Amino acid sequence: QSVLTQPPSASGTPGQSVTISCSGTTSNVGANFVYWYQHLPGAAPRLLIYASSQRLSGVSDRFSGSASGTSASLAISGLQSGDEAEYYCAAWDNSLNAYVFGSGTKVSV
Amino acid sequence: QVQLRESGPGLVQPSETLSLTCTVSGGSVSSGGYYWSWIRQPPGERPEWIGYVYYGRGTSYNPSLKSRLTLSVDASKSLFSLRLTSVTAADTALYYCARGGGNGKSLYHLDFWGQGTLVTVAS
């Protein structure tokens, strides 16, 4: 089964920047928009980025998304303790006819 | 602000049927353009998309669950439902409902989520 691959963890000190990668294939990331979700412990997942690079209204401009070819990335600048969470990328997969999520990246500050 | 809330039994016997409902407030399940979706996350694993129901147009199911799955919507009660038959321990997960957008087939974003409900399959 096609999967979206993310690094298991990323970390930084307050104020630093981190970038999370999302590696896919030509049937998902390479063909469709990518979406990024933040999942805080005990809370519902929260959509941060849609259409690969668009920030949802109300999301801090410290979060930015980009995509090229079969890879996408989420950058978080000016890290804050409140950014500690699991982050997932997602995209529609044309071969599977399913919405697929990445393996998740735990960000520590 | 749209709010979603999952409800259903927290424990299901193996081989039985898992039934969950998602009640929507602050919006209508019969509003056009929305893909009312279910997602689950087994302990320690990534989220898995289960499927969506689009009021008046039909459903789309994850092929891995399609043979056991039925999604439906009841606009009069402002809710949508999930029914998964012949469950096993592998169906143990935190089940979420969410509102999504799409293009008629492909799902795009999931912008409003419920808090999730834990379902354990065990005897």
Interface residues (C-beta under 8 A of the other chain):
Chain A: Q1 N32 F33 Y35 Y37 A43 A44 P45 R46 L47 Y50 A51 L56 Y88 A90 W92 N94 L96 N97 A98 Y99 V100 F101 G102 S103 G104
Chain B: S37 R46 P47 E48 W49 S60 N62 P63 S64 Y96 A98 S106 L107 Y108 H109 L110 D111 W113 G114 Q115 G116
